Amino acid sequence: MSYNLLKGKKGIVFGALDEKSIAWRTALRCHEEGAQLVLTNAPVAMRMGEINKLAETTKAPVIPADVTNMDDLKKLFEEAMKHFGGGIDFILHSVAMGMNVRKGKHYTEIDYNWNQKTLDISSMSLHRVLRTAWDMDALNEHASVVGLTYIAAQRVFPDYNEMADAKALLEAVARNFGYHYGIRKKVRINTVSQSPVKTTAGSGVKGFDGFLTYAEKMSPLGNASADDCANYCVTLFSDLTKMVTMQNLFHDGGFSFTGVTQAVIDQMEK
Ligand SMILES: NC(=O)c1ccc[n+]([C@@H]2O[C@H](COP(=O)([O-])OP(=O)(O)OC[C@H]3O[C@@H](n4cnc5c(N)ncnc54)[C@H](O)[C@@H]3O)[C@@H](O)[C@H]2O)c1
């Protein structure tokens, strides 16, 4: 169902890799709600060509950009503004890469060069995106920027590894840039702390299936799906949430505030 919540709005969506991606689901919902879109991903991620299907459905151009490359980002914003014929109303930052996680390195033994890359791609990239928009004055008044995060930024989930630190930094960047951009142009910047979802990035975490079931049992509403997340992002891009900024917003079926559930107790007693 569409409510036309994003009618006339123009947005850039980072990170749609395949149809399971949270960014993919969100782009579809934004399109249904009347937004005009530009899609972007790392040039290497585009070689698979999957994103072209999404581009067709959402009638959006695809502009490649590596989020760690300032020239790519500048070109992306220039081309997006040219395509839209003006400024940008919303951005979804749905990007992450855990280099040490990928290479199977334990948290206590991380390689620091890889870790720097992890933090650059997963966290400081939000700063790079915002800085590019800031320098080019690319965002309209009341524009909304959303980054995706996970509760491992606040609580220990051992196998989330270095990504826990990366998410803590991502949330800090959203808060701190949110202050400056709020004052300058009423731009709001938030992170959505999402339930686990089986995507390419999600499945990279060791023991992901057990993790997913545990979260399901620990959440009074169950796990929030990627489509649920897309709906929530739509509300954050809409004018209905104009005064929400610098927040880390839990979108997790109640997981973050639950100590234990009967389902988990029953499991322990077996
Ligand atoms: N899946 C989950 O369980 C879950 C839970 C909470 C938060 N998140 C977060 O949601 C976001 C989206 O992840 P997803 O689960 O949809 O997985 P995904 O693998 O579909 O998306 C990750 C995206 O990051 C892109 N990317 C990686 N390096 C890049 C670079 N250098 N430049 C540009 N793009 C780059 C990938 O190409 C990919 O499209 C991530 O920030 C992730 O940490 C995921």
The ligand as a MOL file (V3000), in Angstrom:
LIG
                    3D

  0  0  0     0  0            999 V3000
M  V30 BEGIN CTAB
M  V30 COUNTS 44 48 0 0 0
M  V30 BEGIN ATOM
M  V30 1 N 21.7700 -7.9540 7.8230 0
M  V30 2 C 21.7440 -7.6770 9.1010 0
M  V30 3 O 21.5630 -8.5590 9.9520 0
M  V30 4 C 21.9240 -6.2640 9.5660 0
M  V30 5 C 21.4970 -5.8940 10.8540 0
M  V30 6 C 21.7040 -4.5750 11.2880 0
M  V30 7 C 22.3470 -3.6760 10.4460 0
M  V30 8 N 22.7560 -4.0680 9.2010 0 CHG=1
M  V30 9 C 23.4480 -3.0960 8.3480 0
M  V30 10 O 22.6580 -2.8480 7.2040 0
M  V30 11 C 23.5240 -2.3430 6.1720 0
M  V30 12 C 23.2230 -3.0750 4.8650 0
M  V30 13 O 23.6190 -4.4150 4.9490 0
M  V30 14 P 22.7700 -5.6310 4.3590 0
M  V30 15 O 22.5160 -6.5460 5.4960 0
M  V30 16 O 21.6480 -5.1620 3.5340 0 CHG=-1
M  V30 17 O 23.8700 -6.4120 3.4560 0
M  V30 18 P 24.3620 -6.2100 1.9440 0
M  V30 19 O 25.5740 -7.0640 1.8360 0
M  V30 20 O 23.2580 -6.4860 1.0190 0
M  V30 21 O 24.7690 -4.6580 1.8600 0
M  V30 22 C 26.0470 -4.1560 2.1660 0
M  V30 23 C 26.4310 -3.2360 1.0220 0
M  V30 24 O 27.6420 -2.5030 1.2690 0
M  V30 25 C 28.2330 -2.3040 -0.0160 0
M  V30 26 N 29.6360 -1.9040 0.0760 0
M  V30 27 C 30.6560 -2.5960 0.6450 0
M  V30 28 N 31.8200 -1.9200 0.4570 0
M  V30 29 C 31.5180 -0.7830 -0.2230 0
M  V30 30 C 32.2900 0.3130 -0.7110 0
M  V30 31 N 33.6240 0.3750 -0.5270 0
M  V30 32 N 31.6520 1.3180 -1.3740 0
M  V30 33 C 30.3030 1.2810 -1.5700 0
M  V30 34 N 29.5230 0.2670 -1.1180 0
M  V30 35 C 30.1260 -0.7590 -0.4560 0
M  V30 36 C 28.0670 -3.6870 -0.6510 0
M  V30 37 O 28.3330 -3.6730 -2.0490 0
M  V30 38 C 26.6430 -3.9930 -0.3010 0
M  V30 39 O 25.7520 -3.5170 -1.2860 0
M  V30 40 C 24.9430 -2.5030 6.6870 0
M  V30 41 O 25.3870 -1.2930 7.2600 0
M  V30 42 C 24.7630 -3.5560 7.7760 0
M  V30 43 O 25.7920 -3.5380 8.7390 0
M  V30 44 C 22.5440 -5.3300 8.7350 0
M  V30 END ATOM
M  V30 BEGIN BOND
M  V30 1 1 1 2
M  V30 2 2 2 3
M  V30 3 1 2 4
M  V30 4 1 4 5
M  V30 5 2 4 44
M  V30 6 2 5 6
M  V30 7 1 6 7
M  V30 8 2 7 8
M  V30 9 1 8 9
M  V30 10 1 8 44
M  V30 11 1 9 10
M  V30 12 1 9 42
M  V30 13 1 10 11
M  V30 14 1 11 12
M  V30 15 1 11 40
M  V30 16 1 12 13
M  V30 17 1 13 14
M  V30 18 2 14 15
M  V30 19 1 14 16
M  V30 20 1 14 17
M  V30 21 1 17 18
M  V30 22 2 18 19
M  V30 23 1 18 20
M  V30 24 1 18 21
M  V30 25 1 21 22
M  V30 26 1 22 23
M  V30 27 1 23 24
M  V30 28 1 23 38
M  V30 29 1 24 25
M  V30 30 1 25 26
M  V30 31 1 25 36
M  V30 32 1 26 27
M  V30 33 1 26 35
M  V30 34 2 27 28
M  V30 35 1 28 29
M  V30 36 1 29 30
M  V30 37 2 29 35
M  V30 38 1 30 31
M  V30 39 2 30 32
M  V30 40 1 32 33
M  V30 41 2 33 34
M  V30 42 1 34 35
M  V30 43 1 36 37
M  V30 44 1 36 38
M  V30 45 1 38 39
M  V30 46 1 40 41
M  V30 47 1 40 42
M  V30 48 1 42 43
M  V30 END BOND
M  V30 END CTAB
M  END
